[in-house]
Amino acid sequence: MTKNVGGIDKILRIVVGLVLIGATVMGLLPVWGYIGIVPVATGLMGWCPFYPLLGMNTCPMKKPD
């Protein structure tokens, strides 16, 4: 798997995912809030399975030596 999730995208995914999970644990959201596991996982792995389908990549390009 080639990394396709870059810096700010990675941080936003983790924060949003943790907010969803936290709100669900506190009872502010129903069970569907545990979907926050998905953005947390993709943020930690640095790879999103939907980006190749959409032709997206937020990872910075590596410069050739």
N, CA, C and O atoms as a CHARMM CRD file, in Angstrom:
* protein
*
  260
    1    1 MET  N      0.83300  -1.17900   0.00000 PROA 1      0.00000
    2    1 MET  CA     0.00000   0.00000   0.00000 PROA 1      0.00000
    3    1 MET  C      0.87900   1.24400   0.00000 PROA 1      0.00000
    4    1 MET  O      1.68300   1.43900   0.91100 PROA 1      0.00000
    5    2 THR  N      0.73400   2.05400  -0.98100 PROA 2      0.00000
    6    2 THR  CA     1.44500   3.31300  -1.05900 PROA 2      0.00000
    7    2 THR  C      0.69200   4.36100  -0.26000 PROA 2      0.00000
    8    2 THR  O     -0.52300   4.50100  -0.39700 PROA 2      0.00000
    9    3 LYS  N      1.40800   5.09000   0.56700 PROA 3      0.00000
   10    3 LYS  CA     0.75700   6.11800   1.38900 PROA 3      0.00000
   11    3 LYS  C      0.12900   7.17100   0.48700 PROA 3      0.00000
   12    3 LYS  O      0.75200   7.64200  -0.46400 PROA 3      0.00000
   13    4 ASN  N     -1.12100   7.53600   0.79700 PROA 4      0.00000
   14    4 ASN  CA    -1.80400   8.54800   0.00200 PROA 4      0.00000
   15    4 ASN  C     -2.51800   9.58800   0.86800 PROA 4      0.00000
   16    4 ASN  O     -3.30100  10.39000   0.36200 PROA 4      0.00000
   17    5 VAL  N     -2.24500   9.57100   2.17100 PROA 5      0.00000
   18    5 VAL  CA    -2.84000  10.53900   3.09700 PROA 5      0.00000
   19    5 VAL  C     -1.70700  11.37100   3.68100 PROA 5      0.00000
   20    5 VAL  O     -0.81900  10.84100   4.34800 PROA 5      0.00000
   21    6 GLY  N     -1.74100  12.68600   3.42700 PROA 6      0.00000
   22    6 GLY  CA    -0.67900  13.58000   3.86200 PROA 6      0.00000
   23    6 GLY  C     -0.93700  14.22600   5.21200 PROA 6      0.00000
   24    6 GLY  O     -1.92200  13.91400   5.88100 PROA 6      0.00000
   25    7 GLY  N     -0.05500  15.12200   5.60700 PROA 7      0.00000
   26    7 GLY  CA     0.00600  15.75500   6.91900 PROA 7      0.00000
   27    7 GLY  C     -1.28700  16.28000   7.51000 PROA 7      0.00000
   28    7 GLY  O     -1.79600  15.71200   8.47700 PROA 7      0.00000
   29    8 ILE  N     -1.83400  17.36000   6.94600 PROA 8      0.00000
   30    8 ILE  CA    -3.03700  17.97000   7.51000 PROA 8      0.00000
   31    8 ILE  C     -4.21500  17.01400   7.40100 PROA 8      0.00000
   32    8 ILE  O     -5.02700  16.92200   8.32200 PROA 8      0.00000
   33    9 ASP  N     -4.31500  16.30800   6.29100 PROA 9      0.00000
   34    9 ASP  CA    -5.38200  15.32500   6.09200 PROA 9      0.00000
   35    9 ASP  C     -5.33300  14.26100   7.18400 PROA 9      0.00000
   36    9 ASP  O     -6.36300  13.86700   7.73100 PROA 9      0.00000
   37   10 LYS  N     -4.13600  13.81000   7.48900 PROA 10     0.00000
   38   10 LYS  CA    -3.94200  12.78400   8.52300 PROA 10     0.00000
   39   10 LYS  C     -4.40300  13.29700   9.89000 PROA 10     0.00000
   40   10 LYS  O     -5.11400  12.60100  10.61400 PROA 10     0.00000
   41   11 ILE  N     -3.99200  14.51400  10.23200 PROA 11     0.00000
   42   11 ILE  CA    -4.36100  15.10200  11.52900 PROA 11     0.00000
   43   11 ILE  C     -5.87400  15.29100  11.63300 PROA 11     0.00000
   44   11 ILE  O     -6.47800  14.95900  12.65300 PROA 11     0.00000
   45   12 LEU  N     -6.48100  15.82500  10.57400 PROA 12     0.00000
   46   12 LEU  CA    -7.92700  16.03500  10.58300 PROA 12     0.00000
   47   12 LEU  C     -8.69400  14.72400  10.73100 PROA 12     0.00000
   48   12 LEU  O     -9.68000  14.66000  11.46600 PROA 12     0.00000
   49   13 ARG  N     -8.24700  13.68200  10.03700 PROA 13     0.00000
   50   13 ARG  CA    -8.91100  12.37600  10.14300 PROA 13     0.00000
   51   13 ARG  C     -8.87500  11.85500  11.57600 PROA 13     0.00000
   52   13 ARG  O     -9.88100  11.37600  12.09900 PROA 13     0.00000
   53   14 ILE  N     -7.70600  11.95200  12.20200 PROA 14     0.00000
   54   14 ILE  CA    -7.55900  11.43800  13.56400 PROA 14     0.00000
   55   14 ILE  C     -8.41000  12.24700  14.54000 PROA 14     0.00000
   56   14 ILE  O     -9.09000  11.67100  15.39000 PROA 14     0.00000
   57   15 VAL  N     -8.38100  13.57200  14.42800 PROA 15     0.00000
   58   15 VAL  CA    -9.15200  14.42900  15.33800 PROA 15     0.00000
   59   15 VAL  C    -10.65200  14.18600  15.17200 PROA 15     0.00000
   60   15 VAL  O    -11.36200  13.99500  16.15900 PROA 15     0.00000
   61   16 VAL  N    -11.13700  14.19300  13.92800 PROA 16     0.00000
   62   16 VAL  CA   -12.57100  13.98500  13.68500 PROA 16     0.00000
   63   16 VAL  C    -13.00300  12.60800  14.18000 PROA 16     0.00000
   64   16 VAL  O    -14.05600  12.46900  14.80100 PROA 16     0.00000
   65   17 GLY  N    -12.19000  11.59800  13.90500 PROA 17     0.00000
   66   17 GLY  CA   -12.51800  10.25100  14.36100 PROA 17     0.00000
   67   17 GLY  C    -12.60400  10.16300  15.87400 PROA 17     0.00000
   68   17 GLY  O    -13.53000   9.55800  16.41400 PROA 17     0.00000
   69   18 LEU  N    -11.63600  10.77100  16.56100 PROA 18     0.00000
   70   18 LEU  CA   -11.65300  10.73700  18.02400 PROA 18     0.00000
   71   18 LEU  C    -12.82900  11.52200  18.59500 PROA 18     0.00000
   72   18 LEU  O    -13.39600  11.13300  19.61600 PROA 18     0.00000
   73   19 VAL  N    -13.19800  12.62500  17.94200 PROA 19     0.00000
   74   19 VAL  CA   -14.36400  13.39600  18.39600 PROA 19     0.00000
   75   19 VAL  C    -15.63600  12.55600  18.24900 PROA 19     0.00000
   76   19 VAL  O    -16.46700  12.53000  19.15700 PROA 19     0.00000
   77   20 LEU  N    -15.79000  11.87900  17.12500 PROA 20     0.00000
   78   20 LEU  CA   -16.96700  11.01800  16.92700 PROA 20     0.00000
   79   20 LEU  C    -17.03000   9.90800  17.98100 PROA 20     0.00000
   80   20 LEU  O    -18.07900   9.66000  18.57500 PROA 20     0.00000
   81   21 ILE  N    -15.90700   9.25400  18.19900 PROA 21     0.00000
   82   21 ILE  CA   -15.87400   8.16500  19.18500 PROA 21     0.00000
   83   21 ILE  C    -16.14800   8.71600  20.58800 PROA 21     0.00000
   84   21 ILE  O    -16.91400   8.12300  21.34700 PROA 21     0.00000
   85   22 GLY  N    -15.52600   9.84600  20.93300 PROA 22     0.00000
   86   22 GLY  CA   -15.73400  10.44800  22.25700 PROA 22     0.00000
   87   22 GLY  C    -17.17700  10.86600  22.47400 PROA 22     0.00000
   88   22 GLY  O    -17.72800  10.66100  23.55600 PROA 22     0.00000
   89   23 ALA  N    -17.79600  11.45500  21.44800 PROA 23     0.00000
   90   23 ALA  CA   -19.19400  11.86600  21.57000 PROA 23     0.00000
   91   23 ALA  C    -20.10600  10.66000  21.74200 PROA 23     0.00000
   92   23 ALA  O    -21.11300  10.73500  22.44500 PROA 23     0.00000
   93   24 THR  N    -19.75800   9.55500  21.10400 PROA 24     0.00000
   94   24 THR  CA   -20.56100   8.33900  21.24600 PROA 24     0.00000
   95   24 THR  C    -20.40900   7.74400  22.64500 PROA 24     0.00000
   96   24 THR  O    -21.38800   7.30700  23.24900 PROA 24     0.00000
   97   25 VAL  N    -19.18400   7.73200  23.15000 PROA 25     0.00000
   98   25 VAL  CA   -18.93200   7.20100  24.49700 PROA 25     0.00000
   99   25 VAL  C    -19.66800   8.03900  25.54500 PROA 25     0.00000
  100   25 VAL  O    -20.17100   7.49800  26.52900 PROA 25     0.00000
  101   26 MET  N    -19.73100   9.36500  25.33600 PROA 26     0.00000
  102   26 MET  CA   -20.40700  10.24500  26.29500 PROA 26     0.00000
  103   26 MET  C    -21.92300  10.23600  26.11700 PROA 26     0.00000
  104   26 MET  O    -22.63900  10.85900  26.90100 PROA 26     0.00000
  105   27 GLY  N    -22.41600   9.54500  25.10600 PROA 27     0.00000
  106   27 GLY  CA   -23.85700   9.44100  24.90600 PROA 27     0.00000
  107   27 GLY  C    -24.45700  10.55800  24.06500 PROA 27     0.00000
  108   27 GLY  O    -25.68000  10.67900  23.98600 PROA 27     0.00000
  109   28 LEU  N    -23.62100  11.37500  23.43800 PROA 28     0.00000
  110   28 LEU  CA   -24.12500  12.46900  22.61700 PROA 28     0.00000
  111   28 LEU  C    -24.53200  12.00800  21.21800 PROA 28     0.00000
  112   28 LEU  O    -25.34800  12.65300  20.56100 PROA 28     0.00000
  113   29 LEU  N    -23.96900  10.90400  20.77200 PROA 29     0.00000
  114   29 LEU  CA   -24.29900  10.32900  19.47100 PROA 29     0.00000
  115   29 LEU  C    -24.73700   8.88200  19.66800 PROA 29     0.00000
  116   29 LEU  O    -24.31500   8.22700  20.62000 PROA 29     0.00000
  117   30 PRO  N    -25.57900   8.38600  18.77400 PROA 30     0.00000
  118   30 PRO  CA   -25.92800   6.96200  18.86400 PROA 30     0.00000
  119   30 PRO  C    -24.74800   6.09100  18.41300 PROA 30     0.00000
  120   30 PRO  O    -23.65500   6.59000  18.14600 PROA 30     0.00000
  121   31 VAL  N    -24.98600   4.82700  18.33900 PROA 31     0.00000
  122   31 VAL  CA   -23.94000   3.83800  18.04600 PROA 31     0.00000
  123   31 VAL  C    -23.20700   4.12200  16.74000 PROA 31     0.00000
  124   31 VAL  O    -22.04200   3.74600  16.60900 PROA 31     0.00000
  125   32 TRP  N    -23.84600   4.77300  15.77200 PROA 32     0.00000
  126   32 TRP  CA   -23.18700   5.01600  14.48200 PROA 32     0.00000
  127   32 TRP  C    -21.94900   5.89100  14.64300 PROA 32     0.00000
  128   32 TRP  O    -21.12700   5.95500  13.72900 PROA 32     0.00000
  129   33 GLY  N    -21.79800   6.55700  15.76500 PROA 33     0.00000
  130   33 GLY  CA   -20.62900   7.39600  15.99900 PROA 33     0.00000
  131   33 GLY  C    -19.32400   6.62300  16.05300 PROA 33     0.00000
  132   33 GLY  O    -18.24500   7.19200  15.88600 PROA 33     0.00000
  133   34 TYR  N    -19.42900   5.31600  16.28900 PROA 34     0.00000
  134   34 TYR  CA   -18.21800   4.49200  16.29500 PROA 34     0.00000
  135   34 TYR  C    -17.61600   4.35400  14.90300 PROA 34     0.00000
  136   34 TYR  O    -16.55300   3.75300  14.74700 PROA 34     0.00000
  137   35 ILE  N    -18.28000   4.90200  13.89200 PROA 35     0.00000
  138   35 ILE  CA   -17.70500   4.93900  12.54700 PROA 35     0.00000
  139   35 ILE  C    -16.41800   5.77800  12.56800 PROA 35     0.00000
  140   35 ILE  O    -15.62800   5.73300  11.62500 PROA 35     0.00000
  141   36 GLY  N    -16.21800   6.52900  13.62900 PROA 36     0.00000
  142   36 GLY  CA   -14.99500   7.31300  13.80300 PROA 36     0.00000
  143   36 GLY  C    -13.73800   6.45600  13.81900 PROA 36     0.00000
  144   36 GLY  O    -12.63100   6.96800  13.65500 PROA 36     0.00000
  145   37 ILE  N    -13.90500   5.16600  14.01200 PROA 37     0.00000
  146   37 ILE  CA   -12.76600   4.24600  13.97300 PROA 37     0.00000
  147   37 ILE  C    -12.12800   4.26100  12.58800 PROA 37     0.00000
  148   37 ILE  O    -10.91100   4.12100  12.46500 PROA 37     0.00000
  149   38 VAL  N    -12.93500   4.42900  11.55400 PROA 38     0.00000
  150   38 VAL  CA   -12.42600   4.40000  10.17600 PROA 38     0.00000
  151   38 VAL  C    -11.46800   5.56700   9.90300 PROA 38     0.00000
  152   38 VAL  O    -10.35000   5.32700   9.44800 PROA 38     0.00000
  153   39 PRO  N    -11.86200   6.82300  10.16500 PROA 39     0.00000
  154   39 PRO  CA   -10.88200   7.89600   9.91200 PROA 39     0.00000
  155   39 PRO  C     -9.65900   7.81800  10.81700 PROA 39     0.00000
  156   39 PRO  O     -8.56500   8.19500  10.39700 PROA 39     0.00000
  157   40 VAL  N     -9.81700   7.34100  12.04100 PROA 40     0.00000
  158   40 VAL  CA    -8.64700   7.19000  12.91200 PROA 40     0.00000
  159   40 VAL  C     -7.69100   6.16100  12.31600 PROA 40     0.00000
  160   40 VAL  O     -6.48300   6.39400  12.26000 PROA 40     0.00000
  161   41 ALA  N     -8.22000   5.03400  11.87300 PROA 41     0.00000
  162   41 ALA  CA    -7.38100   3.97400  11.29700 PROA 41     0.00000
  163   41 ALA  C     -6.68500   4.44400  10.02300 PROA 41     0.00000
  164   41 ALA  O     -5.48700   4.21800   9.85100 PROA 41     0.00000
  165   42 THR  N     -7.43100   5.09900   9.12700 PROA 42     0.00000
  166   42 THR  CA    -6.81300   5.55400   7.87900 PROA 42     0.00000
  167   42 THR  C     -5.79700   6.65700   8.14300 PROA 42     0.00000
  168   42 THR  O     -4.79400   6.75400   7.43700 PROA 42     0.00000
  169   43 GLY  N     -6.04200   7.48400   9.14300 PROA 43     0.00000
  170   43 GLY  CA    -5.07100   8.51600   9.49800 PROA 43     0.00000
  171   43 GLY  C     -3.79700   7.92600  10.06700 PROA 43     0.00000
  172   43 GLY  O     -2.70200   8.38500   9.74100 PROA 43     0.00000
  173   44 LEU  N     -3.92400   6.91800  10.91000 PROA 44     0.00000
  174   44 LEU  CA    -2.74200   6.28500  11.49200 PROA 44     0.00000
  175   44 LEU  C     -1.95500   5.47400  10.46700 PROA 44     0.00000
  176   44 LEU  O     -0.72500   5.43900  10.51100 PROA 44     0.00000
  177   45 MET  N     -2.66400   4.82200   9.54200 PROA 45     0.00000
  178   45 MET  CA    -1.98900   4.02300   8.51300 PROA 45     0.00000
  179   45 MET  C     -1.40800   4.89800   7.40700 PROA 45     0.00000
  180   45 MET  O     -0.42400   4.52100   6.77100 PROA 45     0.00000
  181   46 GLY  N     -2.01200   6.06500   7.17400 PROA 46     0.00000
  182   46 GLY  CA    -1.55700   6.93200   6.10000 PROA 46     0.00000
  183   46 GLY  C     -2.04600   6.49200   4.73800 PROA 46     0.00000
  184   46 GLY  O     -1.51400   6.92000   3.71400 PROA 46     0.00000
  185   47 TRP  N     -3.04600   5.64800   4.71900 PROA 47     0.00000
  186   47 TRP  CA    -3.57700   5.11800   3.46100 PROA 47     0.00000
  187   47 TRP  C     -5.09600   5.05600   3.51900 PROA 47     0.00000
  188   47 TRP  O     -5.66600   4.52300   4.47100 PROA 47     0.00000
  189   48 CYS  N     -5.74900   5.60100   2.50200 PROA 48     0.00000
  190   48 CYS  CA    -7.20100   5.56800   2.40400 PROA 48     0.00000
  191   48 CYS  C     -7.58300   4.74600   1.17900 PROA 48     0.00000
  192   48 CYS  O     -7.11000   5.03300   0.07900 PROA 48     0.00000
  193   49 PRO  N     -8.42600   3.73300   1.34300 PROA 49     0.00000
  194   49 PRO  CA    -8.77800   2.87500   0.20600 PROA 49     0.00000
  195   49 PRO  C     -9.62500   3.58100  -0.84900 PROA 49     0.00000
  196   49 PRO  O     -9.70200   3.11000  -1.98400 PROA 49     0.00000
  197   50 PHE  N    -10.26100   4.69700  -0.50400 PROA 50     0.00000
  198   50 PHE  CA   -11.11000   5.39400  -1.46600 PROA 50     0.00000
  199   50 PHE  C    -10.33600   6.38900  -2.33100 PROA 50     0.00000
  200   50 PHE  O    -10.78900   6.73500  -3.42200 PROA 50     0.00000
  201   51 TYR  N     -9.19000   6.84800  -1.86600 PROA 51     0.00000
  202   51 TYR  CA    -8.42200   7.82200  -2.63300 PROA 51     0.00000
  203   51 TYR  C     -8.01600   7.31600  -4.01900 PROA 51     0.00000
  204   51 TYR  O     -8.15500   8.06200  -4.98800 PROA 51     0.00000
  205   52 PRO  N     -7.52300   6.08400  -4.15600 PROA 52     0.00000
  206   52 PRO  CA    -7.18900   5.61200  -5.51100 PROA 52     0.00000
  207   52 PRO  C     -8.41800   5.56100  -6.43500 PROA 52     0.00000
  208   52 PRO  O     -8.31200   5.82500  -7.63200 PROA 52     0.00000
  209   53 LEU  N     -9.56000   5.22300  -5.87500 PROA 53     0.00000
  210   53 LEU  CA   -10.78400   5.17900  -6.67600 PROA 53     0.00000
  211   53 LEU  C    -11.17200   6.56600  -7.16900 PROA 53     0.00000
  212   53 LEU  O    -11.72400   6.71500  -8.25900 PROA 53     0.00000
  213   54 LEU  N    -10.88000   7.58000  -6.35800 PROA 54     0.00000
  214   54 LEU  CA   -11.21500   8.95300  -6.70400 PROA 54     0.00000
  215   54 LEU  C    -10.06100   9.68200  -7.39600 PROA 54     0.00000
  216   54 LEU  O    -10.21100  10.83000  -7.81400 PROA 54     0.00000
  217   55 GLY  N     -8.91800   9.02000  -7.51600 PROA 55     0.00000
  218   55 GLY  CA    -7.75400   9.63500  -8.14700 PROA 55     0.00000
  219   55 GLY  C     -7.12000  10.71200  -7.28700 PROA 55     0.00000
  220   55 GLY  O     -6.54200  11.66500  -7.80800 PROA 55     0.00000
  221   56 MET  N     -7.22300  10.56900  -5.98200 PROA 56     0.00000
  222   56 MET  CA    -6.70100  11.58800  -5.06300 PROA 56     0.00000
  223   56 MET  C     -5.44000  11.09400  -4.35700 PROA 56     0.00000
  224   56 MET  O     -5.20900   9.89200  -4.22800 PROA 56     0.00000
  225   57 ASN  N     -4.63300  12.05000  -3.90400 PROA 57     0.00000
  226   57 ASN  CA    -3.45000  11.75900  -3.11700 PROA 57     0.00000
  227   57 ASN  C     -3.05200  13.04900  -2.41300 PROA 57     0.00000
  228   57 ASN  O     -2.71100  14.02800  -3.07600 PROA 57     0.00000
  229   58 THR  N     -3.08900  13.07000  -1.08700 PROA 58     0.00000
  230   58 THR  CA    -2.72700  14.27400  -0.34700 PROA 58     0.00000
  231   58 THR  C     -1.32000  14.18700   0.22900 PROA 58     0.00000
  232   58 THR  O     -0.87900  15.09700   0.93200 PROA 58     0.00000
  233   59 CYS  N     -0.62200  13.11200  -0.06100 PROA 59     0.00000
  234   59 CYS  CA     0.75300  12.94800   0.39100 PROA 59     0.00000
  235   59 CYS  C      1.66900  13.81400  -0.47600 PROA 59     0.00000
  236   59 CYS  O      1.50200  13.85800  -1.69400 PROA 59     0.00000
  237   60 PRO  N      2.62600  14.49600   0.13400 PROA 60     0.00000
  238   60 PRO  CA     3.53500  15.30800  -0.69100 PROA 60     0.00000
  239   60 PRO  C      4.38800  14.40400  -1.58600 PROA 60     0.00000
  240   60 PRO  O      4.75600  13.29000  -1.21400 PROA 60     0.00000
  241   61 MET  N      4.68200  14.92200  -2.76700 PROA 61     0.00000
  242   61 MET  CA     5.48500  14.15500  -3.71900 PROA 61     0.00000
  243   61 MET  C      6.93200  14.09900  -3.25300 PROA 61     0.00000
  244   61 MET  O      7.46500  15.07600  -2.72600 PROA 61     0.00000
  245   62 LYS  N      7.56100  12.94400  -3.45200 PROA 62     0.00000
  246   62 LYS  CA     8.97600  12.80700  -3.12200 PROA 62     0.00000
  247   62 LYS  C      9.79000  13.37700  -4.27300 PROA 62     0.00000
  248   62 LYS  O      9.48100  13.15300  -5.44400 PROA 62     0.00000
  249   63 LYS  N     10.83500  14.12000  -3.92100 PROA 63     0.00000
  250   63 LYS  CA    11.69900  14.70600  -4.94100 PROA 63     0.00000
  251   63 LYS  C     12.77200  13.69500  -5.33800 PROA 63     0.00000
  252   63 LYS  O     13.36500  13.04900  -4.47400 PROA 63     0.00000
  253   64 PRO  N     13.02200  13.55600  -6.63400 PROA 64     0.00000
  254   64 PRO  CA    14.07300  12.62500  -7.06600 PROA 64     0.00000
  255   64 PRO  C     15.45500  13.12200  -6.64200 PROA 64     0.00000
  256   64 PRO  O     15.69200  14.32600  -6.55500 PROA 64     0.00000
  257   65 ASP  N     16.34800  12.19400  -6.38500 PROA 65     0.00000
  258   65 ASP  CA    17.72600  12.56200  -5.97100 PROA 65     0.00000
  259   65 ASP  C     18.55800  12.96500  -7.15900 PROA 65     0.00000
  260   65 ASP  O     19.73200  13.30400  -7.00400 PROA 65     0.00000
